[in-house]
Amino acid sequence: MSSSGIDISQLSDSERAALETYMAVTSQDVSEAIPLLRRSQWNVQIAVSKFFDGEGPDPVAEARAALDNPPPARPTRQTQNLMSEDLSAGRFSPVAEAAPRVHTQPEQQPVYRPPFLLALLFAPFNLIYRLLTSSFRLFGTLFPFLPRFFNLTANPALQGARRNTTGRRALSPQDTAARFIREFEEEYGTHSVSFLEHGYNMALEKAHRDLKFLLVVLLSPEHDDTSSWVRDTLLSREVTDFINDPQNGIIVWGGNVLDSEAYQVSHSLRCTKFPFATLVVHTPNVSSSAMSVVSRISGTSSPSEFVEKLRTAISQHREPLEQTRSTRSEQQASRSLREEQDSAYERSLAIDRERARQRREAEAEQRRQEQEAAERQEKEEKLRRDHQQWKRWRAQSIQNEPGADFKETVRISVRLTSGERVIRRFSPELDIEELYAFVECYDVLQDAEQMATGGEKPEGFEHKYGFQLVSPMPRTVYEIEAGGSIRDKIGRGGNLLVETIDHDDNESDGEREEA
């Protein structure tokens, strides 16, 4: 496969793996990715850094161009004002300089304090070191080019480190910012400049997130022009109105270089003269996360000059910032629309799930009711079969009606629940239960076929009579539980009625009486 004259098949396995990794991270076209990887010696990390942070000039190509086209001869004598070097560079430099970040003390990191005896032992050396440091600081104030010279020649890894020789307690970045604001208000009174109560890195993040201009103000109390510059320029009506204008979108962070964080910021921003102010803004044309220094204001300046420099830098970078803000707004609107759609889908899905759950519960309830009905019907059917079998079994043991020659009989007329009247004679010594059994098994006694089949007593079946025998006048109930013979209970004869009783109702009545 080839793209724009580039044959990927000619790449080695390692180069092809580096290309796939690089394209997975950057999503860049093959035609642009391979030349960048070649310029980076097929190092994926270097190529990715060049893609996001911008690719600097190629020293080899510059050297070849210098040999082909030598620059014109410069005059041997050159006059340069070192005091205004930063100002001129910030004014005429067409390329924005990346705003560095600083490594500050973590929030919860405790400040190391040596033991008292050890501090007392090294107190003379500490005093000598402070005297030498103060002398060198005074010497650097008299000759401002020396600190810049040492900054350029010193090890970059050591530039951010600074020994705390001012006697100020080391605090977290947020507490340091709060202390600067408090000291600033104590020194200059109430003002209308709102300093951010965050560390420098958090201020950069806020400016990048809100797409605003970050004005960094660094002050040195040891400088003679600091107090007058703050009162006459920074806190002037013209400057404060410009900073507080919402259309300019400026947020302010300030620091005292006697603090470690502000000192590191001054080194990172290459500050050589105080008071110092710089304007930092997000530059989308460099990378999606780049913060760049777009203006430097070193030394004293009038309010009009200060505002003009800020206005020029803001006007140059307002358009790409507005484009980025518009792009973010569109992305946020798209994200909000997707979230609303996802939310609506989730709600619809939740409704469907609830309906499905209710349907499953209704089906389960219906199956349970059907199963209970089937079990109840089966139980009733078994109870009916056992009851019928018990009647066949009990009908076999009912004594036959005594003959006409037997004088001591009890003649009883029974009206069944069907309305049929049955008249029969019983032996007087029989238990009252025999009369109940006769009424219960009357249909079986009339069916010769059932009497012929007979049967055994059903196992586990407890028979209960579902009726009671009652004498109408006077009303007398002959309960089977009371026992006794037919002669003792009824006498020589009588008319009885069969009344159906409900055992469930009787049990409920009994429970209510007990309660």
C-alpha positions in Angstrom: 0.0 0.0 0.0 1.3 3.5 -0.9 0.1 7.0 -0.1 1.5 10.0 -1.9 4.5 8.1 -3.3 5.4 6.5 0.1 5.6 2.7 0.1 4.9 1.3 3.5 6.0 -2.2 2.4 9.6 -0.9 2.2 9.6 -0.1 6.0 11.2 -2.5 8.4 9.1 -4.2 11.1 10.3 -1.8 13.9 9.6 1.2 11.7 6.2 -0.2 10.8 5.4 -0.7 14.5 6.5 2.8 15.3 4.3 4.1 12.5 1.2 2.3 13.9 1.9 3.5 17.4 2.3 7.1 16.3 -0.8 7.0 14.1 -2.9 5.5 16.9 -1.9 8.4 19.2 -2.1 11.3 16.7 -4.4 10.0 13.9 -2.2 11.8 11.4 -2.1 10.9 7.7 0.6 8.5 6.6 2.0 11.0 4.1 2.7 13.4 7.0 3.5 10.9 9.7 6.4 9.1 7.9 8.5 12.2 7.2 8.0 13.4 10.8 9.1 10.0 12.1 12.1 10.1 9.8 13.1 13.5 11.1 12.7 12.1 14.7 14.9 9.0 13.9 11.8 6.8 14.2 11.5 7.7 17.9 7.8 7.7 18.7 8.0 9.7 21.8 10.0 12.5 20.1 7.6 12.5 17.1 4.5 12.7 19.4 6.1 15.6 21.3 6.8 17.4 18.0 3.2 16.8 16.8 1.6 18.3 19.9 4.1 20.9 21.0 5.3 22.0 17.6 8.4 21.1 15.7 11.4 23.4 16.3 13.9 24.4 13.6 16.2 21.7 12.2 19.8 22.6 13.1 21.2 20.6 10.3 18.9 22.3 7.7 19.8 25.7 9.2 23.5 25.0 9.0 23.2 23.9 5.3 21.2 27.1 4.5 23.8 29.2 6.3 26.6 27.7 4.2 24.6 28.2 0.9 23.5 31.8 1.8 25.9 33.4 4.2 24.4 36.3 6.1 25.6 39.9 5.4 28.6 41.1 7.5 27.5 42.8 10.7 29.3 45.7 12.2 32.0 44.8 14.6 30.7 47.3 17.2 27.2 46.6 18.4 25.3 48.6 21.1 22.8 46.6 23.1 20.8 47.7 26.1 20.7 44.7 28.4 18.1 46.3 30.7 15.5 46.4 27.9 16.4 43.2 26.2 13.3 41.3 27.5 11.0 44.2 26.5 12.3 44.4 23.0 12.2 40.6 22.6 8.6 40.4 23.8 7.6 43.3 21.5 9.1 42.2 18.2 9.3 38.4 18.5 6.8 36.9 16.1 6.8 33.5 17.7 5.1 33.1 21.1 7.2 31.5 23.8 5.8 28.5 25.7 4.7 29.3 29.2 6.6 26.9 31.5 5.2 25.1 34.5 7.0 24.9 37.9 7.4 22.1 40.3 6.0 23.3 43.6 5.9 21.7 47.0 3.0 19.2 47.4 0.1 20.3 49.6 0.6 17.7 52.3 4.4 17.6 52.3 5.7 18.7 55.7 8.5 21.2 56.0 11.7 19.6 57.1 13.1 21.2 60.3 16.4 19.9 61.6 16.9 19.0 65.2 17.6 21.8 67.6 21.1 20.7 68.5 22.0 20.2 64.8 20.6 23.6 63.9 22.6 25.2 66.8 25.8 23.4 65.6 25.4 24.7 62.0 24.1 28.2 63.0 27.5 29.9 62.2 27.7 28.3 58.8 24.1 29.3 58.1 24.8 32.9 59.1 27.8 33.1 56.8 25.8 31.6 53.9 23.1 34.1 54.4 25.6 37.0 54.5 27.2 35.8 51.3 23.8 35.3 49.6 22.7 38.8 50.6 25.9 40.3 49.3 25.5 38.4 46.0 21.9 39.6 45.7 23.1 43.2 46.2 25.8 42.7 43.7 23.3 41.3 41.2 21.1 44.4 41.7 24.0 46.7 40.9 25.0 44.6 37.8 21.7 43.2 36.4 23.4 41.2 33.6 25.1 38.8 36.0 21.9 36.9 37.1 21.0 36.5 33.5 24.4 35.2 32.7 24.3 32.7 35.5 20.8 31.6 34.4 22.0 30.8 30.9 25.1 28.9 32.1 23.7 27.1 35.1 22.3 23.6 34.9 18.6 23.8 34.0 17.8 21.2 36.5 19.2 23.4 39.3 17.5 26.7 38.1 14.2 25.8 39.7 15.7 25.0 43.1 16.3 27.8 45.6 17.3 27.6 49.2 15.0 29.5 51.5 17.2 32.1 53.0 14.6 34.8 53.6 13.2 33.4 56.8 9.7 33.1 55.3 7.9 29.9 56.1 7.5 27.6 53.1 3.8 27.0 52.4 1.7 25.2 49.9 1.0 27.1 46.6 -2.6 28.0 47.7 -1.5 29.3 51.1 1.4 31.1 49.5 -1.0 32.9 47.2 -3.3 33.8 50.1 -0.3 35.2 52.0 0.7 37.3 49.0 -2.8 38.7 48.7 -2.9 39.5 52.4 0.5 41.2 52.4 -0.4 43.1 49.2 -3.6 44.5 50.8 -1.7 45.4 54.0 0.9 47.3 52.0 -1.3 49.0 49.4 -4.7 49.0 51.0 -8.0 48.1 49.4 -7.8 47.7 45.6 -9.9 46.5 42.7 -7.4 43.9 41.3 -8.6 40.4 42.0 -5.6 38.1 42.4 -6.2 34.4 42.0 -5.9 32.5 45.3 -4.3 29.5 43.6 -0.8 28.3 42.7 0.8 29.3 39.5 0.1 25.9 37.8 -3.6 26.1 38.9 -3.8 29.6 37.4 -2.4 28.2 34.1 -5.0 25.5 34.2 -7.8 28.0 34.9 -6.7 30.2 32.0 -6.6 27.2 29.7 -9.9 25.9 30.8 -11.8 29.2 30.7 -9.9 30.5 27.6 -8.8 33.7 29.3 -5.6 35.8 29.4 -3.5 35.2 32.5 -1.6 38.3 33.7 1.4 37.2 35.9 2.7 39.9 38.2 6.0 39.3 40.0 7.1 41.7 42.7 10.3 42.0 44.6 10.1 44.0 47.9 13.8 44.6 47.7 13.5 46.6 44.5 13.2 50.4 44.9 10.6 50.9 42.1 8.2 48.2 43.3 6.1 50.3 45.6 5.8 53.3 43.2 5.0 51.1 40.2 2.3 49.2 42.0 0.6 52.4 43.3 1.0 54.5 40.1 0.7 51.9 37.4 -0.8 48.5 38.5 -3.5 50.1 40.8 -4.2 53.1 38.5 -7.7 53.6 37.3 -6.8 53.1 33.7 -5.1 49.7 34.3 -7.7 48.3 36.7 -10.5 49.3 34.4 -8.8 47.5 31.5 -8.1 44.4 33.6 -11.6 44.2 35.1 -13.3 44.7 31.7 -15.1 41.4 31.0 -14.5 41.8 27.2 -10.8 41.5 27.7 -11.1 38.3 29.7 -8.1 38.8 32.0 -7.3 37.0 35.2 -4.4 38.0 37.5 -2.0 35.9 39.4 0.7 37.6 41.6 3.7 36.4 43.5 6.5 37.6 45.8 9.9 36.4 44.6 10.9 35.9 48.2 8.5 32.9 48.1 9.8 29.7 46.5 7.0 29.3 43.9 7.2 32.9 42.6 11.0 32.6 42.5 10.8 29.5 40.3 8.3 31.3 38.1 10.6 34.2 37.7 13.4 31.9 36.6 11.2 30.0 34.3 10.0 33.2 32.6 13.5 34.6 32.5 12.8 37.6 34.5 15.8 39.9 35.1 14.2 43.2 36.1 11.5 44.0 38.6 8.7 44.8 38.7 7.8 42.2 36.0 4.5 41.4 34.3 3.7 38.9 31.5 0.6 37.9 29.6 0.0 34.2 29.1 -2.7 32.8 26.9 -3.7 29.5 25.2 -2.4 29.3 21.7 -4.4 26.7 19.7 -2.2 27.1 16.6 0.7 25.6 18.5 -1.1 22.6 20.1 -4.3 21.8 21.8 -2.9 22.3 25.3 -0.2 24.9 24.7 0.0 28.0 27.0 2.3 30.7 25.6 3.8 34.0 26.7 2.6 36.7 24.4 3.8 39.8 26.1 6.5 40.8 28.6 6.6 44.1 30.6 9.8 44.5 32.5 10.7 47.4 34.8 8.6 50.5 35.4 6.1 51.8 32.8 3.3 54.3 32.7 -0.3 53.2 32.9 -0.9 54.0 29.2 2.2 52.0 28.1 1.1 49.1 30.3 -2.4 49.1 28.9 -1.2 49.5 25.3 1.1 46.5 25.5 -1.7 44.4 27.0 -4.2 45.6 24.4 -1.8 44.8 21.5 -1.2 41.3 22.7 -4.8 40.7 23.3 -5.9 41.9 19.9 -3.3 39.7 18.2 -4.6 36.5 19.9 -8.2 37.3 20.4 -9.4 35.8 17.0 -7.8 32.3 17.5 -9.1 32.3 21.1 -12.6 33.1 19.9 -12.4 30.3 17.3 -11.3 27.9 20.0 -14.1 29.1 22.3 -16.6 28.7 19.5 -15.3 25.2 18.8 -15.6 24.3 22.5 -19.1 25.6 22.6 -20.0 23.5 19.6 -18.4 20.5 21.2 -20.2 21.2 24.5 -23.5 21.5 22.7 -22.9 18.3 20.9 -21.8 16.6 24.1 -24.9 18.0 25.9 -27.1 16.7 23.0 -25.5 13.3 23.2 -26.0 13.3 27.0 -29.7 14.3 26.6 -30.1 11.6 24.0 -28.4 9.0 26.2 -30.5 10.1 29.1 -33.7 9.8 27.1 -32.6 6.4 25.9 -31.8 5.3 29.4 -35.2 6.5 30.6 -36.9 4.7 27.8 -34.8 1.6 28.5 -35.8 1.9 32.2 -39.5 2.1 31.3 -39.2 -0.9 29.0 -37.3 -2.8 31.8 -40.0 -1.8 34.3 -42.8 -3.0 31.9 -40.9 -6.2 31.3 -40.5 -6.7 35.0 -44.2 -6.1 35.6 -45.1 -8.4 32.8 -42.9 -11.1 34.2 -44.3 -10.6 37.7 -47.9 -10.8 36.3 -47.1 -13.9 34.4 -45.4 -15.4 37.5 -48.5 -14.5 39.6 -50.8 -16.0 37.0 -48.8 -19.2 36.9 -48.8 -19.3 40.7 -52.6 -18.8 40.9 -53.1 -21.4 38.2 -50.8 -23.8 40.1 -52.6 -23.1 43.4 -56.0 -23.6 41.7 -54.8 -26.9 40.2 -53.5 -28.0 43.6 -56.7 -26.9 45.3 -58.8 -28.7 42.7 -56.6 -31.8 43.0 -56.9 -31.7 46.8 -60.7 -31.3 46.6 -60.9 -34.1 44.1 -58.9 -36.4 46.4 -61.0 -35.3 49.4 -64.1 -36.2 47.4 -62.8 -39.6 46.4 -61.7 -40.4 50.0 -65.1 -39.3 51.3 -66.9 -41.5 48.8 -64.6 -44.4 49.6 -65.2 -43.8 53.3 -69.0 -43.9 52.8 -68.7 -47.2 50.9 -66.5 -48.6 53.7 -68.9 -47.3 56.4 -72.0 -48.5 54.6 -70.8 -52.1 55.0 -70.8 -51.8 58.8 -74.3 -50.2 59.1 -76.7 -52.7 60.7 -79.7 -53.8 58.8 -83.2 -52.5 59.7 -84.8 -54.7 62.4 -87.7 -56.8 61.2 -91.4 -56.2 62.0 -91.3 -58.9 64.7 -88.8 -56.9 66.7 -90.9 -54.8 69.1 -88.3 -52.6 70.8 -87.3 -50.4 67.9 -87.0 -46.7 67.4 -88.9 -45.3 64.4 -87.3 -42.2 63.0 -88.4 -40.0 60.1 -85.6 -38.0 58.6 -86.0 -35.2 56.0 -82.9 -35.0 53.9 -81.4 -31.8 52.5 -82.8 -32.8 49.1 -86.3 -32.7 50.5 -86.8 -36.4 50.5 -88.2 -38.0 53.7 -86.8 -41.3 54.8 -88.5 -43.4 57.5 -86.5 -46.2 59.1 -86.4 -48.3 62.3 -83.3 -48.6 64.4 -82.3 -50.8 67.3 -82.5 -48.8 70.5 -79.1 -49.7 71.9 -77.3 -48.3 68.8 -75.1 -45.2 69.3 -76.3 -41.9 67.8 -73.4 -42.1 65.4 -75.1 -45.0 63.7 -78.0 -42.7 62.8 -75.5 -40.1 61.4 -73.7 -42.8 59.4 -77.1 -43.9 58.0 -77.9 -40.4 56.8 -74.4 -39.9 55.4 -74.3 -43.2 53.5 -77.9 -43.2 52.4 -77.1 -42.7 48.7 -74.6 -45.6 48.9 -77.1 -47.8 50.6 -79.5 -47.2 47.8 -76.9 -48.1 45.1 -76.4 -51.9 45.1 -73.4 -51.6 42.7 -71.5 -49.4 45.2 -72.5 -51.6 48.0 -71.1 -54.5 46.0 -67.7 -52.8 45.4 -67.3 -52.0 49.1 -63.7 -50.9 49.9 -61.3 -50.2 52.6 -61.1 -47.2 54.9 -59.0 -44.5 53.1 -55.6 -44.1 54.7 -54.9 -40.7 56.3 -58.5 -39.5 55.9 -60.3 -38.0 58.8 -64.0 -37.9 58.3 -66.2 -35.1 59.6 -69.9 -35.1 59.3 -71.0 -32.0 57.4 -74.5 -31.9 58.9 -76.4 -32.1 62.1 -79.7 -33.8 63.1 -82.2 -31.4 64.6 -85.7 -32.0 66.1 -87.9 -29.1 64.9 -90.4 -28.8 67.8 -89.0 -28.2 70.3 -85.8 -27.5 68.5 -83.2 -29.9 69.7 -79.8 -30.6 68.2 -78.5 -34.1 68.6 -74.8 -33.6 68.5 -72.7 -36.6 67.7 -69.9 -35.5 70.0 -72.3 -35.9 73.0 -72.7 -39.6 72.3 -75.4 -41.8 73.8 -77.8 -44.4 72.4 -80.6 -43.6 70.0 -83.2 -44.5 72.7 -81.6 -42.2 75.2 -81.4 -39.3 72.9 -84.5 -39.5 70.8 -86.9 -41.8 72.6 -89.2 -44.3 70.9 -89.4 -42.2 67.7 -89.2 -38.7 66.2 -89.0 -36.5 63.2 -85.6 -35.1 62.4 -84.2 -32.5 59.9 -80.8 -32.6 58.3 -79.1 -29.2 58.6 -75.8 -28.7 56.7 -73.0 -27.1 58.7 -69.8 -25.4 57.5 -66.7 -26.5 59.5 -64.7 -23.4 58.4 -67.4 -21.1 59.7 -67.6 -23.1 63.0 -63.9 -22.9 63.4 -63.9 -19.1 62.8 -66.7 -18.7 65.3 -64.8 -20.7 67.8 -61.7 -18.7 67.3 -63.7 -15.4 67.8 -65.2 -16.8 71.0 -61.8 -17.7 72.4 -60.5 -14.3 71.5 
